[in-house]
């Protein structure tokens, strides 16, 4: 038992020595690395909003811009786009995620999911497979009739309630009045 303890302690000592040598080498490498210029949020370019190292104004140049090109563009009338990160998203925030519209048209609160259900995800996967097969054989996808309601981009389904949709149908399920009451979509 004592012999096992001695070999274990020897292994631990060599591991510690390796760590110390690696740490020393890393510290020496850090010493040789050139100093980085300090940037702060107070020195932001008036045009691109990036932080930069302050340089005092010389002649016609101004110390408010990160480069002379940006000063020239600012003088020509270009201004920075000022918007917050919150304005980038057009999604409504829910209790646990964001409300999004699934490919099937159903609106649901998503925690990062792209589809409202497993069935919808399967259908999207099948459609993607079919599209890749059609691309391999150089075949175009069949065109579907579009809803004629102004602003609607949905397509008219081929089947409704187990029956083929008539050829003279002009509206999708959402606008035709054929949807059952109480269904979401």
N, C-alpha and C positions, 0 to 999 in steps of 0.2 A: 504494500500500500504506500509506503514511504517513497519507493522508487517512482511510482506514478505521480505523486505530488511534486517530486523534484523535476520531472520532465514537464509537467504542466506549468510550473513556475518559470522554467527556462523558456518555454514557448511564449508565455505572457511577457517576459522581459524582452525577448527579441521583437515581439509585436510592438511593444511600447517604444523600443529603440527605432524601429522603422517609422512609426508615427512621428516621433520627434525629428528624425532626419527629413521626412517629407515636409513637416511644418517649417523647419529651418530653411529648407530650399525655397519654399513658397514665400516666406518672409523676405529672403534675399532677392527673389524675383520681383516682389512688390516694391522694394526699395529702388530698383533700377528702372521701374516704369516711370515715364514722365508724368509730371503733375497735370491733372486735368484742370481746365479753366472752370472757375466756379460760376454757375449760372443761377439766377434767382428768378422768382416770379415777378419781381419788380421791373426787370429789364425785358420787356416784351416789345417785339416789333409792332409798330402801329399798323402794318399791313397784314402780315401773316400770323401774328399773335404768338410766334415762337419766342422762347426765352433766348437771350444771347448775352455775351459778355459785353459790358458797357465799354464803349470807346468814346473818348471826348470828341466833341465836334471839331472838325478841321475844315476851315474855309466854308464852302457851300454845303458840305455834308452836315447831316444832323445826327446826333447821338441817339435818335429815337428809332432808327431802323437797323435791321441786321445786315443789310448790304446796300450799296448805292443804287442797284436796280430797283429795289423796293421804294427807296426815297423818290426816284424818278417816276415810278408808277403812281405813287401817292400824289406827287406834284401834278401829274397828268389827270388826276381826278378819280383814280381807282380807290375804293375804300374797302376796309376789312368787312367780311361777312360776320355779323355779330348775331349769334343764336346760341341758345343753350342746348345741352345734350338732350334735355327733355323735349325740345321742339323737333328733334330728329324723328321721333317715334310718333306715328299716327294711330297707335293702338291704345284702346281703352284698358286701363289697369283694373284688375279684379282683386279679390281677396287674397288669392294665392298665385296668381299669374296674370296673363294678359288675355283679353277676349279676342279671338281670331276667328276667321271664317275658313272652314275646312274646304277641301276640293269638292265635296259633295254639296256645299252650300249651307251646311249647318254651322251656326255660331256657337262656340264653346270656349270655356276658360281653360287656357293652356298653360302648363308649367314647362313648356319647351317642346311639347309634342306637336307634330305637324298635322296629325290626323285626329278626328274626333273619336274613332273607334278602331279596333283591330281589323274589322271587316273593311273599313274604308282604307286602311293602310294596305291590306292585301290587294284590294282593287287597284290602288295606285301602283303597287309593285307589278301586278299583272299587266297593267297598261304600259308601264315602262318597258317590260320585257317584250310586249308585242311591238312597241315602237322600235326597239333595237332590232328585232327580227325583220320588220318591214324595211328598216334602213339597210340591213345586210343584203336584202334581195332587191333593193332599189324600188320599193313600192310606196306609194303615197297613202296616207291615212284617209279613210272615208270621211267625207265632209258631212257634218250634221246640220240640220236646219236650225237657225237661230231664232230666239224669241223676238217678235217684232215690237215689243213694248219699248218705248224710248228709254235709253239708258241701261237696259237689261242686256247682259252678255251671256246668259245661260242658253243652253241648247234645248230643243224640244225632244223629249224622250221618244224612243221607238215604241215602247210599251207603257200602258197605264192600266193598273189594276188587272193585269192578266190579259189584256186585249191590245191589239196593235193600235197605235195612235193614228187617227185619220190623216190623210194626206193634206187636207185643207186646214189642219190645226195651225194657228198662228202664234200661240203663246206657250210659254213653258208652264210647268206645274204651278209655279209661284203666282203667275198672273192669269192663269186660265180659269181659276175658280174650281178646279177639280180636286184640289187637295182636301184631305179630311180635316175637319176642325180640330184644333188642339195639337196638331203636329207642328214641330218647330222646323225651320229651314231657312 
